[in-house]
Each structure stands twice: as structure tokens, then as C-alpha cells.
């Protein structure tokens, strides 16, 4: 009853144009960085800044006067698990470029299938709210496409498309689903059996070929033009709804985070592991581990396994009273060091600092931080830095004095 009266008051203020002048009780001026945005003297869609939510919240969780604060925490290890983002599929103008409301992404379709989604799990067309009968799924939209700089496979699109086709048949028994694909990559446990079930039990038609164009026919449907490479002929399908299996890319801001963590990343923004086979969750910076799609495309089981492996690596640090460092670390010859600072600037791990020795500035290596990469050795113009235990040793019993090593 209280909410109904408040809602009616909001509607009246919106109708009278007074929505932009609503004041927050007890807060005449908005804070500089509010946790809940307080906007005044302007017409906007959702929050009016009335403060009613703060008054009725039983736990007092809403604070209009809360400001941002910077918290500094010292930790011994970090697990990077930044996830991924969907690529901007609107670059495909042949698919409408986002102009057609009934051409949606697989993530949007997943929300339609979900019981907690905007339609309570009922599949409807965004344009008119009608139930679609013909649904076309288009694979590899933004994957394995060199023309847009995405030559890699997103890894899990084949499986969730098969799942969505099955759920579509369960929701709408008289519907027909079509899947345009390049290759079915179902290499996981029981993955191939699942895709076969999609075809054999649920009647989904898989068409091997790319879609060249999607356009409306003017009668409420979409025309999907493609080619069936197995039959060697062009094909057109009229669809009520088109679902695009959009490829993934590295999370936005991942390269900037990699620079802060002092770890490497590839040309696509995915973090680089220390060794692709022997150290798949470790990085070139000790104490920083990787989990999930931040390291590369993978599905849920692989992400869970890598997350567990990263957690196990961190737990192994707790099992030791002291940590062993790599003996291949840099050492500074203070007699040659002229304190030019080049080694400090080039070190990717921040393992070199400036100290004062007998009134002169010298470089000093922090041994527990140094990773023995050798960049400082190559940068030092005086040759004052060397990497310990990295020198070649000669077995004189086998040496034939061929002088190849000297060359």
C-alpha cells in the first residue's frame, strides 16, 4: 500500500514535469562520489534521487553519503580471473549490424530461456512479442574470422548452441531450429553425443556453411541467405528469430591490468602463461596465477579445473615456512655501476632499486623479486649486471678445442 502510494506520486511528478526537482531527504547537496548516483535538476528515466529506498531498506544498506575510498592491501599472491567480453558483432553489416530487433545474440537468447529472465522463460520475438516457430542459429559470428582480427575459435559456442536448440524444442514443441556451422568442435567428454542427440532426438537441422546475408522480407520474417557446402548449393530460410553465436574476446582493460601485474599478454589481450604445457596457471611473475578465460578461450569444465589448480598453487605457498627462490638472479658489480638508472627503468618486475653506498648512488637487486630474465644485463651500458648461475660451463674431458663456442 505504501509502495503503491509512492508509485502514484512518482507518476504524478513525471506527468507534471517536476521529476527533476525531487530532493533527497536530509541530503540537500549530492556528494562528490556517491555510491548511489544522486542527480538533480534533470529529467532521467529510473532513479529520482528521492531517498525512499534508503528509508525502507531494513538493513540500512543504501547510503547516499558514501564516497569512494582507496584500500591498500599487501598480499602474497594474486589470481587473475578477469573473464571475457563478447565482441562487437554489429561490425557485421550483412547481419543487420544490430538494426533488426529479431536478430539477437546467444547471450540475449539465454536470458529469454531463463525462468528469471524478462519473459519468465517464455520465448518471444523482441519485435512483436509473438512466439517464433522457425529459429536460425548462426555459428562463428566473430570467431575464426581473420578479416576482423579474430582468427581463433571461441571454444564453447558449438555446445551452448546445441543446448539452446534443445531447450527451444522443449519450450515450443512445434518449432524448427536450423544451425549454420563451419565445423562442429565437440571434443569434450560426451560433447559429441550431446550434439548428435540434438539432431537425432530433437530434429535440429545442421547446415554446414556460412551465412552471407540476413534481411527482412517485409512480412514480419527474416530471410537468412547462406550456402550448404555439403550439397554445393545456395539456401534461403525464412526465420522468425535469428540467434547469433557471438565470439568472445579478452576482457576490456585486460592489457592494462597485465601491465600493472607485470605479466605478459598476447596480441588478442589474453594473459600469457609461464609455460604452455608445464606451467599452465603460472605467469612470468612469481605469485601471480591465471584462472579461466583470461588465459585463453575455454569452457566451464576447463575453467573450473584451472581455477582449482591456481588455488592449489596458492595453498602450496601456505604449506612452507620459507620459500625457495630461483638461484638465477641478477647481481650488480658496484665498481662498474655508474647509477644511470637504465636497469631500474627496464626491469619488468621492479626488482632493482637505487641505494647509497659510500655517498654514491648504486643499483641493487632485490633477490626475492628478481626473476632472472636478463633484461637488465642486456640494458646495462657498463656491463655491471650479470645473472648468477647462468654462465656456460665446460667439460674439459669432452672438449675438442673446435672454437665453435668462441665464435
N, C-alpha and C positions, 0 to 999 in steps of 0.2 A: 504493500500500500504506500509506504514511504517512497519507494523507488518509482512507483507509477506517478506520484505527485511530482517528484523531481524531474522525471522524463517529460511530463507535460510542461513544466516550467522551462525546460531547455528548448522544447519545440516552440513555445511562445516567444522566447528570446531570439531564436533563429528567425522566426517569421517577422519579428519587429525590427530585425537588423541590429539588435543590441548585444549580440553574442560576443562581439569583440571587446566589450567594456565590462565583462564579468570580472570581479575582483576576487582574489583568494582571501578567505577569512584569516585575519591575523598576519598576513604577509603582504603589505602594501606594495613592496618592490620585489621583483623577481631576483633571486640570487644569481651570481655570475655564472656558476656552473651547476645548475640544478640537476638532481637525479631524475626528477620528473619534469619535463620541459614546461615552463610556465610562459605562455605567450599572451600578450595583452594588446588591445587596440588593433586587432586584425581579425579577419574572418577566416577560420580554418575549420577543417572537417570534423575532427574527432574530439580531442580534449579541449574543454573550455577553460581549464585552469580554475575551476570553481572550488576545488578543495574538498568536495563532498566525499570522494573516495578515501581521503585521509581521515575524515570524521567517522566513517562507518567501518573502517578496517579494524577487525577485532584484535589483531596482533600489533597494530601500530607500525606496519611495515612500510608505509608510504611517508616519506619525509620530503617536504618541499624545500627545506633549508639545507639539505645535504649537498655537499660540494665534493668535487673530485679531489683525491689525495694520492700522492705517490708513495708507495710502500716498497722499501728495500729489504730483501731477504737474502741471506747468504745460504747457498745450498751446495751440496757436494756433487750432484749430478742433475741432468736435465733430460727429459724425454720429449722430443719434438713429435707432436701428433697433430699437425695442422689440418689434415683432411684435404678436401679438394673443392673446386667450384665447377659448375657447368660452363662450358664455353659459350660464347655469344653466337647462338645459332642463327640469329637474324641476318648474318652475312650471306646466308643462302637465299638470295632473292628469288631463285627458281621455286622455293618452297613457300613463297609469300613474304618472307622476311619479317614475320610477326604481324602481318596485316590481316590475316584471316583468323577470326576467333575460334574456328573449329579445327585449326592446326595447332596442337598443343604439344608440350614436351612430356616425356615419360614421367618426370617428377610431378608435373601437374596432374597427369592421369593417375598417378599413385595416390594423390590426395583425394581424387574423386572416388577411388576404390575403397578408401579408408572409412571406417564407420564414424570416426571423429572428424571427417572432412566436412567441407562446406555443404555437401549434399547428403550427408549421413550414409555414405556408401552407395548411393544410387547413381548410376552412370547416366549423365545427361550431356547434351551438347551445350557448350557455353553460349552459343548464339541465340537459341530459342528455348532451351530447357527441355527439348524433346529427347526421347530415348533413341540412341543410334542403333542401327541394325547392321550396317557394314562398317567395320573399323579396320583401317590400314595402319600397320606398324612399319616404320621406315628405320632400318638399322644403319649404323655407322654414319650418323649425322655429326660431323666434326671429328670423326676418328678415321685413321688410315687415309688421310687426305693431305697430300703434300702441298696442294695449292693454297691451303690456309695455314700451313706450318704445323699440322697435326698428323705426322706420319705414323704415330704409334696407335695401337689398339687399346681401347678403354677397358677391355678385360671382362667386364661383367654385364655388358648390355645384352648379350645374347640370352643370358639366363633370366634377367628380370623381364625381358620382353616375352619370353615363353610363359613366365608366371602370370604376367598381366593378361596374356591371351587366354589362359585357363580361367582366371578369375572373371574375365569378361563373359565367357560362356556360362559360368556359374550364375552370374548376375542376370544375364539376358540369354536364356536358353535358345531363342530363335535367331541369335545374332551370328554373323560370319566374320571371322578375323582373317586378315591377309598379312603376311610378313615378307617385306622385301629385304633380302640379306645379301651380303657379299660372300661370307663364309661363316658357318656355324662353329664357333670356338667354345666347345663344351668339354674341357679337358679335366675337370674336377671329378671327384667321386660321385657317381650316379648322375652326373650332369647330362651325359648323352642320353641316358634312359629317360630323363625328365623331358628333354626336347622331343624325343620320339613319342612320349605319352601325349604331348601337346598336339602332335599331328594325328596319331592313331586313335586316341580316345576322344579328343575334343574337336577334331575336324579342322584345325587351323591349316590354312594353305600357305606353304612356304614357297616363295618365288625368288630364285637366285638371279639377282640383277639390281642395278641401281635405278633410283627414281630420278627422272630428268626434269620433271615439272609437276607442280600442283597448282590448280587454278579452279575457281568456282564455275559451275556450269550455268549459273543464273536461275536455277530452280531449287536452290537450297542444298545442293550437294557439291562435293568437291571431286574433281577429276584428277586421278593420280596416273600420270604417264610414266611408264618405265619400260624395261625390256627383260624378257625371260631368256637368259643366256643359255639355259639348258635346251630350250626348244628353238632358240635362234629366231625369235620374233618379238616385235613390239607388243605391248599390252597396255590397256587402259582399264582402270577400275573406278567406278563411281562409289565414293565413300561418304558416309555421314560424319565421320570423325577420323582425323589423321593424327597419329601419335608418333612423335619423333624421338628416337633413342639418341639423345644428345650426348656427345662425348664429354669427357672430363678433362680438366687441366689443373695445374698446381694451384693451390690456394692463393688468392690475391695477397700480396705482401710477403709471400714466402721467401723471395730473394733477399728482401730487406732483413727478415728475421735471420736468414742464414749468415748474413754479414755480421749481425750482432752476436750470433752464437759462434762465429769464426769457423763455420763449416762450409763445405763445398756444395755447389748445386749445378745441375746441368743446364743446357740451353732452353729447356722447357720449364724450368723452375722447380723441378723435383730435387730433393736433397740427395747428395751422393753418400753412399755407404763406404766404409773403410776398405772392404774387400767384398766383391760381389758374391763370392761363394763362402769364404771362411769367416767373414765378419759382416753379415748382412744387416745387423741392427746397430753397429758401432760406426762412428764417424772418425774423421782425422783429428778431431779434438777429443782428448780423453775426458770422459764424464758426460758426454753428450750422445744420446742414443736416439734411434728413429723407430717409429711405430706407425703402421698404416700407410695410407696413400701419399703421405708427404714424401716417401722414399720412391714411389712409383705406383703405377696402376695395379690394383689388386682387389679381390672380392672380400667379403666378410670373413670367411674362414682364414684366409691368409693374413688379414689384418689382425684378427684375434690372436693368431699364432705369433705374429711378430710383436704384438703388444705384450704378450706373456713373456716372450724372450727378452724384450727390453726391460721388463720388470725384474726378471731373474738376474739380468746383468747388474741392476742396481742393488738387488738383495745380496749379491755376491760381495759387494763392497762393504756391507754391514758385517759380514762374517769374518773380517780381518781386523786385527788391531792396528796393523800398519800396511800401507800399500806399497807395492814394488813399482818403481818407475823404470822406464826403458834406459839402459845404460848408454844408448846412442844419443847423447845430448851435446849441445854446443858448449864450448869453453872459450873464454876470452884471454888473449895474451895482453895483459895490461901494459907491457912495454911497447907494444906496437899500436895500441889503441890511441887514436887522436881525438876521440869524442866527437866524431862527425854526426852521429845520430842516425845514420842510414840504416843500421841494423835494427834500431828501435822502431823506425817507421815501417820497415818491410816485414817485420815478424807478424804472421797472421794470428799468433796465439798470445801476443802480449807478454812473451816470456823474457824480454830483455828490458832492463831498466838502467837508468843513469845513477851512478853513485860517485861520491867524492873520495878519492884516495890520495892522501898527502897533498891536499889542496888542489888536485886536478880532477876534472870530470872524466870518468871512465864508464864503459859499458859493463854490465854484469848480468849473467844469465840466471834466471830463476829456474833451478834444476827440476823442480816438481811440475813445472808448467811446460817446459820445453819438450817438443815432440820429435826433435832431431830431423826436421825436414831439410835443413841445409840451406835455406834461403839466405840466411844471414851470412853464411860462408861465401856464397856466390856474390853477395852485395858488397861486402866489406872491401874498400879500395886498398887497405893496408895489409890485408891477409891476416888480420888479428884474431879471427874467429875460426876455429876448427871444430869438427864433430868428433867426439871421442868414440873409440871402438869402431871407426868407420874406415880405417886405413887398411890397405891391402897387405897381406902377409905372404911371404914367400917360403915354400917348401924347398929348401936347397937340395934335398936328395933327388927331387924330380926336375929341378931347373936345368935347362939345356942352353942357357945364355943366348936365346934366339933374338933377344932385344925387341920382340913384338910388344911386350908390356911397356917398354920405354917409349915406343912410338905412339 
